[in-house]
């Protein structure tokens, strides 16, 4: 059953006051300053995608840092991920309505991270059923408080004050793909074992062979580990074996060659696993390992300084118990 959690308290009053003051007096957001361009581009017949910025969330970008999309059938529309804020989702909804007036029957969340689900409430208000991995609802509920704290600073209090975290209505079981028919258009939802997170889900449009990978695939942006490094690597071959003509990653460009585009991510994850295992075998400490593991490979991606140490720390915690 869908859960809704009001996003409000838990931040010191002085911080809230400062954020509110900044929201009023600050410069226009980067979203407002962008050159005029379509929010969505059609990447295949009836399949549209949006490319978010390769940045961390900030008031300037309004959380527009992940990719999303929608698929149009004869009878209905399915939206894949809803963006990192209510503002982003409102822009997405307006863009969809400029393209089609068919009912938005489904929202499909690829996993629980805020930049992919914080717009759910906008589409729930349109009557959409929200689908995700069978573990998505529990994952969102477990992180609600930490999301409150971090996103209040990252998005700004004005945006957070109107945000509800809306979870899924229905879940897709691991190893039991679900087929959704939008009217002469079938899309396949596949729930994966623990990898990037413990609730990763992919969406495959059978008509155009378009694959929405969520954050199982990062391009340009350093991959972020919030699940199992071993599990991610173990399932990489199965992911790459999907015969996709078009691929929408969770982050990065929409025109990458598949599956060749997976090479940098796979190389980084393999080196991270190898370096961490070697460090553990050598008796190296966590701090030293976090600083050095896969550093060269990480620095080939954007946002390496923001995430590479965190990734190594998570990998160390996982692999020391092998």
KEKOL-980480 format. One record per residue (C-alpha): x, z, y; residue number from 1; residue in three letters. Coordinates in steps of 0.5 Angstrom, whole numbers, plus 500, padded with zeros to 3 digits. Each point is the difference from the previous one (the first is absolute). Last residue first. Layout:
# residues N
+-----+-----+-----+-----+------+
!   x !   z !   y ! pos ! code !
+-----+-----+-----+-----+------+
!   X !   Z !   Y ! NUM !  ALA !
...
+-----+-----+-----+-----+------+
***
This chain:
# residues 322
+-----+-----+-----+-----+------+
!   x !   z !   y ! pos ! code !
+-----+-----+-----+-----+------+
! 567 ! 505 ! 475 ! 322 !  UNK !
! 499 ! 506 ! 504 ! 321 !  UNK !
! 505 ! 499 ! 505 ! 320 !  UNK !
! 497 ! 493 ! 501 ! 319 !  UNK !
! 493 ! 502 ! 504 ! 318 !  UNK !
! 503 ! 505 ! 505 ! 317 !  UNK !
! 506 ! 495 ! 501 ! 316 !  UNK !
! 495 ! 494 ! 501 ! 315 !  UNK !
! 496 ! 504 ! 505 ! 314 !  UNK !
! 507 ! 502 ! 504 ! 313 !  UNK !
! 502 ! 493 ! 499 ! 312 !  UNK !
! 494 ! 497 ! 503 ! 311 !  UNK !
! 500 ! 505 ! 506 ! 310 !  UNK !
! 507 ! 499 ! 502 ! 309 !  UNK !
! 498 ! 492 ! 500 ! 308 !  UNK !
! 494 ! 501 ! 504 ! 307 !  UNK !
! 500 ! 500 ! 507 ! 306 !  UNK !
! 508 ! 498 ! 501 ! 305 !  UNK !
! 498 ! 494 ! 496 ! 304 !  UNK !
! 494 ! 498 ! 504 ! 303 !  UNK !
! 502 ! 492 ! 499 ! 302 !  UNK !
! 503 ! 498 ! 494 ! 301 !  UNK !
! 507 ! 498 ! 499 ! 300 !  UNK !
! 502 ! 507 ! 501 ! 299 !  UNK !
! 497 ! 503 ! 494 ! 298 !  UNK !
! 505 ! 495 ! 495 ! 297 !  UNK !
! 506 ! 503 ! 504 ! 296 !  UNK !
! 497 ! 507 ! 499 ! 295 !  UNK !
! 498 ! 500 ! 493 ! 294 !  UNK !
! 502 ! 507 ! 499 ! 293 !  UNK !
! 504 ! 503 ! 505 ! 292 !  UNK !
! 497 ! 505 ! 505 ! 291 !  UNK !
! 495 ! 502 ! 495 ! 290 !  UNK !
! 505 ! 501 ! 495 ! 289 !  UNK !
! 504 ! 505 ! 504 ! 288 !  UNK !
! 494 ! 504 ! 502 ! 287 !  UNK !
! 498 ! 501 ! 493 ! 286 !  UNK !
! 506 ! 502 ! 497 ! 285 !  UNK !
! 505 ! 496 ! 496 ! 284 !  UNK !
! 501 ! 502 ! 492 ! 283 !  UNK !
! 503 ! 494 ! 498 ! 282 !  UNK !
! 494 ! 499 ! 495 ! 281 !  UNK !
! 495 ! 501 ! 506 ! 280 !  UNK !
! 504 ! 495 ! 505 ! 279 !  UNK !
! 500 ! 495 ! 494 ! 278 !  UNK !
! 493 ! 500 ! 499 ! 277 !  UNK !
! 499 ! 500 ! 508 ! 276 !  UNK !
! 504 ! 494 ! 501 ! 275 !  UNK !
! 497 ! 496 ! 494 ! 274 !  UNK !
! 493 ! 502 ! 502 ! 273 !  UNK !
! 501 ! 498 ! 507 ! 272 !  UNK !
! 504 ! 493 ! 498 ! 271 !  UNK !
! 494 ! 498 ! 496 ! 270 !  UNK !
! 495 ! 502 ! 506 ! 269 !  UNK !
! 504 ! 496 ! 504 ! 268 !  UNK !
! 501 ! 494 ! 496 ! 267 !  UNK !
! 493 ! 500 ! 498 ! 266 !  UNK !
! 498 ! 500 ! 508 ! 265 !  UNK !
! 505 ! 494 ! 501 ! 264 !  UNK !
! 497 ! 496 ! 494 ! 263 !  UNK !
! 493 ! 500 ! 501 ! 262 !  UNK !
! 500 ! 494 ! 505 ! 261 !  UNK !
! 502 ! 496 ! 494 ! 260 !  UNK !
! 493 ! 501 ! 497 ! 259 !  UNK !
! 497 ! 497 ! 504 ! 258 !  UNK !
! 502 ! 497 ! 506 ! 257 !  UNK !
! 499 ! 504 ! 506 ! 256 !  UNK !
! 494 ! 497 ! 505 ! 255 !  UNK !
! 497 ! 506 ! 502 ! 254 !  UNK !
! 506 ! 504 ! 503 ! 253 !  UNK !
! 501 ! 508 ! 500 ! 252 !  UNK !
! 496 ! 506 ! 497 ! 251 !  UNK !
! 495 ! 501 ! 495 ! 250 !  UNK !
! 502 ! 493 ! 497 ! 249 !  UNK !
! 495 ! 494 ! 500 ! 248 !  UNK !
! 501 ! 495 ! 495 ! 247 !  UNK !
! 498 ! 493 ! 499 ! 246 !  UNK !
! 501 ! 495 ! 494 ! 245 !  UNK !
! 500 ! 506 ! 495 ! 244 !  UNK !
! 501 ! 500 ! 493 ! 243 !  UNK !
! 501 ! 507 ! 499 ! 242 !  UNK !
! 507 ! 501 ! 496 ! 241 !  UNK !
! 503 ! 504 ! 506 ! 240 !  UNK !
! 495 ! 505 ! 499 ! 239 !  UNK !
! 502 ! 501 ! 493 ! 238 !  UNK !
! 507 ! 500 ! 501 ! 237 !  UNK !
! 500 ! 505 ! 506 ! 236 !  UNK !
! 496 ! 505 ! 495 ! 235 !  UNK !
! 506 ! 504 ! 498 ! 234 !  UNK !
! 503 ! 500 ! 506 ! 233 !  UNK !
! 494 ! 503 ! 504 ! 232 !  UNK !
! 500 ! 505 ! 494 ! 231 !  UNK !
! 507 ! 502 ! 500 ! 230 !  UNK !
! 499 ! 501 ! 508 ! 229 !  UNK !
! 494 ! 504 ! 499 ! 228 !  UNK !
! 495 ! 502 ! 506 ! 227 !  UNK !
! 501 ! 500 ! 507 ! 226 !  UNK !
! 506 ! 495 ! 501 ! 225 !  UNK !
! 500 ! 496 ! 506 ! 224 !  UNK !
! 503 ! 493 ! 500 ! 223 !  UNK !
! 504 ! 498 ! 506 ! 222 !  UNK !
! 496 ! 495 ! 504 ! 221 !  UNK !
! 502 ! 493 ! 500 ! 220 !  UNK !
! 496 ! 499 ! 494 ! 219 !  UNK !
! 497 ! 505 ! 496 ! 218 !  UNK !
! 496 ! 499 ! 494 ! 217 !  UNK !
! 496 ! 506 ! 496 ! 216 !  UNK !
! 498 ! 502 ! 507 ! 215 !  UNK !
! 493 ! 496 ! 499 ! 214 !  UNK !
! 501 ! 494 ! 496 ! 213 !  UNK !
! 495 ! 495 ! 502 ! 212 !  UNK !
! 500 ! 494 ! 495 ! 211 !  UNK !
! 497 ! 493 ! 502 ! 210 !  UNK !
! 499 ! 496 ! 494 ! 209 !  UNK !
! 495 ! 496 ! 504 ! 208 !  UNK !
! 494 ! 500 ! 496 ! 207 !  UNK !
! 502 ! 506 ! 496 ! 206 !  UNK !
! 501 ! 505 ! 506 ! 205 !  UNK !
! 505 ! 506 ! 498 ! 204 !  UNK !
! 500 ! 507 ! 502 ! 203 !  UNK !
! 505 ! 505 ! 499 ! 202 !  UNK !
! 499 ! 507 ! 499 ! 201 !  UNK !
! 505 ! 506 ! 501 ! 200 !  UNK !
! 498 ! 507 ! 499 ! 199 !  UNK !
! 506 ! 504 ! 498 ! 198 !  UNK !
! 504 ! 498 ! 505 ! 197 !  UNK !
! 505 ! 494 ! 501 ! 196 !  UNK !
! 500 ! 501 ! 492 ! 195 !  UNK !
! 495 ! 504 ! 496 ! 194 !  UNK !
! 496 ! 495 ! 495 ! 193 !  UNK !
! 497 ! 495 ! 503 ! 192 !  UNK !
! 492 ! 498 ! 502 ! 191 !  UNK !
! 498 ! 493 ! 499 ! 190 !  UNK !
! 495 ! 497 ! 505 ! 189 !  UNK !
! 498 ! 493 ! 498 ! 188 !  UNK !
! 496 ! 496 ! 505 ! 187 !  UNK !
! 495 ! 495 ! 498 ! 186 !  UNK !
! 496 ! 495 ! 504 ! 185 !  UNK !
! 494 ! 496 ! 499 ! 184 !  UNK !
! 497 ! 506 ! 504 ! 183 !  UNK !
! 504 ! 506 ! 502 ! 182 !  UNK !
! 501 ! 501 ! 492 ! 181 !  UNK !
! 504 ! 507 ! 499 ! 180 !  UNK !
! 504 ! 500 ! 494 ! 179 !  UNK !
! 503 ! 507 ! 498 ! 178 !  UNK !
! 507 ! 500 ! 496 ! 177 !  UNK !
! 500 ! 506 ! 495 ! 176 !  UNK !
! 508 ! 501 ! 498 ! 175 !  UNK !
! 499 ! 506 ! 506 ! 174 !  UNK !
! 493 ! 502 ! 501 ! 173 !  UNK !
! 497 ! 497 ! 507 ! 172 !  UNK !
! 496 ! 505 ! 504 ! 171 !  UNK !
! 494 ! 500 ! 504 ! 170 !  UNK !
! 497 ! 503 ! 507 ! 169 !  UNK !
! 507 ! 500 ! 503 ! 168 !  UNK !
! 503 ! 505 ! 505 ! 167 !  UNK !
! 498 ! 500 ! 508 ! 166 !  UNK !
! 505 ! 504 ! 504 ! 165 !  UNK !
! 496 ! 501 ! 507 ! 164 !  UNK !
! 503 ! 498 ! 506 ! 163 !  UNK !
! 497 ! 501 ! 507 ! 162 !  UNK !
! 505 ! 505 ! 503 ! 161 !  UNK !
! 506 ! 497 ! 496 ! 160 !  UNK !
! 499 ! 494 ! 505 ! 159 !  UNK !
! 500 ! 504 ! 506 ! 158 !  UNK !
! 505 ! 505 ! 497 ! 157 !  UNK !
! 506 ! 495 ! 500 ! 156 !  UNK !
! 502 ! 496 ! 494 ! 155 !  UNK !
! 506 ! 503 ! 498 ! 154 !  UNK !
! 499 ! 507 ! 502 ! 153 !  UNK !
! 493 ! 501 ! 497 ! 152 !  UNK !
! 503 ! 496 ! 494 ! 151 !  UNK !
! 504 ! 505 ! 498 ! 150 !  UNK !
! 496 ! 506 ! 500 ! 149 !  UNK !
! 494 ! 497 ! 497 ! 148 !  UNK !
! 503 ! 496 ! 495 ! 147 !  UNK !
! 503 ! 506 ! 497 ! 146 !  UNK !
! 493 ! 503 ! 500 ! 145 !  UNK !
! 497 ! 495 ! 497 ! 144 !  UNK !
! 505 ! 499 ! 494 ! 143 !  UNK !
! 497 ! 503 ! 494 ! 142 !  UNK !
! 493 ! 496 ! 502 ! 141 !  UNK !
! 503 ! 494 ! 501 ! 140 !  UNK !
! 504 ! 500 ! 493 ! 139 !  UNK !
! 494 ! 503 ! 496 ! 138 !  UNK !
! 496 ! 494 ! 503 ! 137 !  UNK !
! 505 ! 495 ! 498 ! 136 !  UNK !
! 501 ! 502 ! 493 ! 135 !  UNK !
! 495 ! 495 ! 497 ! 134 !  UNK !
! 503 ! 494 ! 504 ! 133 !  UNK !
! 496 ! 498 ! 506 ! 132 !  UNK !
! 493 ! 497 ! 502 ! 131 !  UNK !
! 496 ! 502 ! 506 ! 130 !  UNK !
! 493 ! 497 ! 500 ! 129 !  UNK !
! 498 ! 497 ! 507 ! 128 !  UNK !
! 494 ! 502 ! 504 ! 127 !  UNK !
! 503 ! 498 ! 507 ! 126 !  UNK !
! 501 ! 507 ! 501 ! 125 !  UNK !
! 504 ! 500 ! 494 ! 124 !  UNK !
! 504 ! 495 ! 504 ! 123 !  UNK !
! 502 ! 504 ! 506 ! 122 !  UNK !
! 501 ! 506 ! 496 ! 121 !  UNK !
! 506 ! 497 ! 496 ! 120 !  UNK !
! 504 ! 498 ! 506 ! 119 !  UNK !
! 505 ! 506 ! 498 ! 118 !  UNK !
! 501 ! 497 ! 493 ! 117 !  UNK !
! 506 ! 495 ! 500 ! 116 !  UNK !
! 505 ! 503 ! 505 ! 115 !  UNK !
! 498 ! 507 ! 498 ! 114 !  UNK !
! 503 ! 500 ! 493 ! 113 !  UNK !
! 495 ! 500 ! 494 ! 112 !  UNK !
! 500 ! 494 ! 496 ! 111 !  UNK !
! 498 ! 493 ! 499 ! 110 !  UNK !
! 493 ! 501 ! 504 ! 109 !  UNK !
! 495 ! 495 ! 498 ! 108 !  UNK !
! 494 ! 500 ! 505 ! 107 !  UNK !
! 494 ! 497 ! 497 ! 106 !  UNK !
! 493 ! 497 ! 502 ! 105 !  UNK !
! 502 ! 497 ! 507 ! 104 !  UNK !
! 494 ! 496 ! 501 ! 103 !  UNK !
! 500 ! 493 ! 502 ! 102 !  UNK !
! 501 ! 498 ! 507 ! 101 !  UNK !
! 506 ! 497 ! 500 ! 100 !  UNK !
! 506 ! 498 ! 504 !  99 !  UNK !
! 499 ! 503 ! 507 !  98 !  UNK !
! 497 ! 506 ! 496 !  97 !  UNK !
! 507 ! 501 ! 496 !  96 !  UNK !
! 504 ! 500 ! 507 !  95 !  UNK !
! 495 ! 506 ! 503 !  94 !  UNK !
! 501 ! 504 ! 493 !  93 !  UNK !
! 507 ! 499 ! 501 !  92 !  UNK !
! 500 ! 502 ! 507 !  91 !  UNK !
! 496 ! 506 ! 498 !  90 !  UNK !
! 505 ! 502 ! 494 !  89 !  UNK !
! 506 ! 500 ! 505 !  88 !  UNK !
! 496 ! 505 ! 504 !  87 !  UNK !
! 498 ! 504 ! 495 !  86 !  UNK !
! 507 ! 501 ! 498 !  85 !  UNK !
! 505 ! 498 ! 495 !  84 !  UNK !
! 497 ! 494 ! 497 !  83 !  UNK !
! 494 ! 498 ! 496 !  82 !  UNK !
! 503 ! 498 ! 493 !  81 !  UNK !
! 497 ! 494 ! 496 !  80 !  UNK !
! 493 ! 498 ! 503 !  79 !  UNK !
! 495 ! 497 ! 495 !  78 !  UNK !
! 495 ! 495 ! 503 !  77 !  UNK !
! 493 ! 498 ! 497 !  76 !  UNK !
! 496 ! 494 ! 497 !  75 !  UNK !
! 504 ! 494 ! 500 !  74 !  UNK !
! 506 ! 504 ! 499 !  73 !  UNK !
! 505 ! 502 ! 506 !  72 !  UNK !
! 506 ! 503 ! 499 !  71 !  UNK !
! 503 ! 505 ! 505 !  70 !  UNK !
! 507 ! 502 ! 502 !  69 !  UNK !
! 505 ! 506 ! 502 !  68 !  UNK !
! 507 ! 501 ! 501 !  67 !  UNK !
! 503 ! 506 ! 503 !  66 !  UNK !
! 503 ! 503 ! 507 !  65 !  UNK !
! 494 ! 500 ! 504 !  64 !  UNK !
! 500 ! 507 ! 501 !  63 !  UNK !
! 498 ! 500 ! 507 !  62 !  UNK !
! 506 ! 496 ! 502 !  61 !  UNK !
! 502 ! 504 ! 507 !  60 !  UNK !
! 497 ! 506 ! 497 !  59 !  UNK !
! 505 ! 500 ! 495 !  58 !  UNK !
! 500 ! 498 ! 492 !  57 !  UNK !
! 507 ! 498 ! 498 !  56 !  UNK !
! 502 ! 493 ! 500 !  55 !  UNK !
! 500 ! 493 ! 497 !  54 !  UNK !
! 494 ! 498 ! 503 !  53 !  UNK !
! 493 ! 498 ! 496 !  52 !  UNK !
! 499 ! 493 ! 498 !  51 !  UNK !
! 493 ! 499 ! 499 !  50 !  UNK !
! 497 ! 496 ! 494 !  49 !  UNK !
! 494 ! 495 ! 499 !  48 !  UNK !
! 498 ! 497 ! 493 !  47 !  UNK !
! 494 ! 495 ! 500 !  46 !  UNK !
! 504 ! 494 ! 498 !  45 !  UNK !
! 507 ! 503 ! 501 !  44 !  UNK !
! 505 ! 503 ! 505 !  43 !  UNK !
! 494 ! 500 ! 505 !  42 !  UNK !
! 503 ! 504 ! 506 !  41 !  UNK !
! 497 ! 507 ! 502 !  40 !  UNK !
! 501 ! 503 ! 507 !  39 !  UNK !
! 500 ! 494 ! 504 !  38 !  UNK !
! 505 ! 499 ! 505 !  37 !  UNK !
! 500 ! 502 ! 508 !  36 !  UNK !
! 507 ! 502 ! 501 !  35 !  UNK !
! 501 ! 508 ! 499 !  34 !  UNK !
! 499 ! 505 ! 506 !  33 !  UNK !
! 494 ! 503 ! 497 !  32 !  UNK !
! 503 ! 501 ! 493 !  31 !  UNK !
! 506 ! 503 ! 504 !  30 !  UNK !
! 496 ! 505 ! 503 !  29 !  UNK !
! 499 ! 500 ! 508 !  28 !  UNK !
! 505 ! 505 ! 503 !  27 !  UNK !
! 498 ! 508 ! 500 !  26 !  UNK !
! 496 ! 504 ! 505 !  25 !  UNK !
! 494 ! 501 ! 496 !  24 !  UNK !
! 503 ! 500 ! 493 !  23 !  UNK !
! 506 ! 504 ! 503 !  22 !  UNK !
! 495 ! 506 ! 502 !  21 !  UNK !
! 497 ! 500 ! 493 !  20 !  UNK !
! 507 ! 501 ! 497 !  19 !  UNK !
! 502 ! 505 ! 504 !  18 !  UNK !
! 494 ! 504 ! 500 !  17 !  UNK !
! 500 ! 499 ! 492 !  16 !  UNK !
! 507 ! 503 ! 500 !  15 !  UNK !
! 499 ! 506 ! 504 !  14 !  UNK !
! 494 ! 502 ! 496 !  13 !  UNK !
! 504 ! 500 ! 494 !  12 !  UNK !
! 498 ! 495 ! 494 !  11 !  UNK !
! 495 ! 502 ! 494 !  10 !  UNK !
! 494 ! 497 ! 502 !   9 !  UNK !
! 496 ! 494 ! 501 !   8 !  UNK !
! 500 ! 495 ! 494 !   7 !  UNK !
! 493 ! 500 ! 497 !   6 !  UNK !
! 500 ! 499 ! 493 !   5 !  UNK !
! 495 ! 496 ! 496 !   4 !  UNK !
! 500 ! 499 ! 493 !   3 !  UNK !
! 496 ! 494 ! 496 !   2 !  UNK !
! 498 ! 502 ! 493 !   1 !  UNK !
+-----+-----+-----+-----+------+
***
